[in-house]
Amino acid sequence: MKKILIVEDELAYTKILETNLIKEGYSVVVEENGKKGLEAAKKELPDLILLDIRMPGMDGMAMLSLLRKEKWGKKTKVILLTNLEPDEKIIGKVFKTEPYYYFVKSDITLSELIDKIKKLLGE
Amino acid sequence: MPSQAHTAQQQLQFSELRYRRLFEAAQDGILILNGDTGDIIDANPFLQKMLEYSGKELMGKKLWQIGTFKDVADSKAAFSVLKKEGYIRYRDLPLETKGGRKIDVEFVSNLYKVGQLRVIQCNIRDITDRITIENSQKKTTAAMLNVMEDLETAKNLLEVAKAKDEAMLNSIGEGLVAVDNKGMVVVMNKAAERILGLRIKDMINRPVTDIPLEYEDGRKVSKSQRPTYMALSQNATVKAVFNYITPLKTKFPLAITATPIKLGKMTIGLIEIIRDISREQEIDRAKSEFVSLASHQLRTPLGIIKWYLEALENDIYIKSAPPEVTNHIKEIYKSNKRLLSLVRDLLSVSRIDQGKVKNLPEKVDVKNIIVETVRLMSTVADKKNIGLSMVIMGSPRPLVINIDPLRFHEVLENLVTNAIEYTSPGGKVDIEVKRFTTTLQIRVKDTGIGISLADQKKLFTKFFRSERAIEFNPEGSGLGLYVIKSYVEDWGGKVNVKSVEGKGSEFTVTLPLKGGDKDEKNTNS
């Protein structure tokens, strides 16, 4: 069973993602900020991380940079899932940290997102 | 040998003769009177001519008897003064000739003795001409004085006008610098002095290049790129914003509007209005940042609603619910979509205004993008029963140009969406693409509601929507055309609109083709 880590501070997003991903047969771990997300990633070694950017405490970009410095996190698949329009600063960082996708949550539909996840995890 | 008496006699004769000659030839009138009686004893030819009397008419008469010296009492009085004092002089004595001609004379008379006889010699000089000249001189002087007075008045008026101008110039809040056609400063007002931190008296007759300007990146603005010289060479108003370097080496953005002053066909100089826009820019930035932040904040709940609605729509229970329920959900879904697209537009605008929109050009076949966009839009057009057609003029080869494909698509999609949106069912939307030597032209023509001339002027401003447009489709944000215009102008192109109310509209986007933009044939071979 593939494991997905959701790092997202907005409870409503977490809930709907969790429900739908479980329905699709994934095991789901949820954390609410970058710091906890990084710890969970180390412990759980997920196949995919759905990562929000703007979060209290450590934000998604900071967590991703730290993750890429770890041996166990270098190759972890990551989808950035945010409501931030990708500006220059973010694009620069995204380029270095190599996530698979950058999605603006309000632009993508839930089913489109789940399709991408399925493809990415090779099903 | 001649006696002494004889010699004396001879000398007297000579003297007499000499005197006589002088008397006869004199160019002044000479009159000899008996010093006791006042009778005229002699009058030289010049006098006779002057007074128009013959010698005979004068001889033996008294001065006041000949009618020339009219005032008898005055003449008698003068004669008695002369007898007593031996000398009388009139600088300007009016006389009348026999013929009645009025003349002015200078009259000098002396009383002296010749032997026992007292004689009076009167020298009379006709000064009529001199008086005339003097009078006309007086008149000229008076006239000159008048002119001087007028000039003085005019000068005072000018000074008042100048004072008014100066007061006006100095009361303008915006800085004003007037420059001649050589680029030298001729006038500068107080506001300009304050804004620039340069003293008026130091700037007058100095080249305008003494006002140092820089680009955003710190490069110096060259002479030919300065608004002054641009306006002079183009003979048209030029507006620009540059950083100004103060004498203290600080910088701030300066908006400059340079307008040529024309005298007939000649450009005699420029008026430059300058404004420190640092505060405006700050406010703009704050506004854009606020909009950007607010939009991001709005997106989160809107995005959540979107996903939950999607989940609801796919829910088995909902799917089996009565159509009323599914319709309600569809309506909510539509409104949510509208809000999201409004927020997206707001974000685009705030990003454009903050200069955050990056142009990411790449070599793309715009024909492909156009065909693909039109294909996508045809579903919408079909649904509304609008005929959507596309013509690409010229070569059937791909047309590869260097452009940001996403933004190009956005421009095209926006134009076609608008055309479909504001056209009633049964209407037509035609897209025509034409390639010229140096430009690419995309024309989107509809048979829609049209735009009034007054509205056409405001069409490309942020949030503008015409009354008609709001009536026809209350949902638009009024940002689409602003975004199109910003993008197209960023590419060095332009957007034009032609429209007749009730008949339809035609939007033309003209993009410049650069050296590298070619038909596919050339790039491949």
Chai-1 contact restraints between the chains, C-beta under 6 A:
chainA,res_idxA,chainB,res_idxB,connection_type,confidence,min_distance_angstrom,max_distance_angstrom,comment,restraint_id
A,A12,B,I304,contact,1.0,0.0,6.0,A-B,restraint_1
A,I16,B,W307,contact,1.0,0.0,6.0,A-B,restraint_2
A,N83,B,H296,contact,1.0,0.0,6.0,A-B,restraint_3
A,N83,B,R299,contact,1.0,0.0,6.0,A-B,restraint_4
A,N83,B,T300,contact,1.0,0.0,6.0,A-B,restraint_5
A,E85,B,L347,contact,1.0,0.0,6.0,A-B,restraint_6
A,D87,B,K356,contact,1.0,0.0,6.0,A-B,restraint_7
A,K105,B,G303,contact,1.0,0.0,6.0,A-B,restraint_8
A,S106,B,R299,contact,1.0,0.0,6.0,A-B,restraint_9
A,S106,B,L302,contact,1.0,0.0,6.0,A-B,restraint_10
A,S106,B,G303,contact,1.0,0.0,6.0,A-B,restraint_11
A,S106,B,L340,contact,1.0,0.0,6.0,A-B,restraint_12
A,T109,B,E310,contact,1.0,0.0,6.0,A-B,restraint_13
A,L110,B,W307,contact,1.0,0.0,6.0,A-B,restraint_14
A,L110,B,E310,contact,1.0,0.0,6.0,A-B,restraint_15
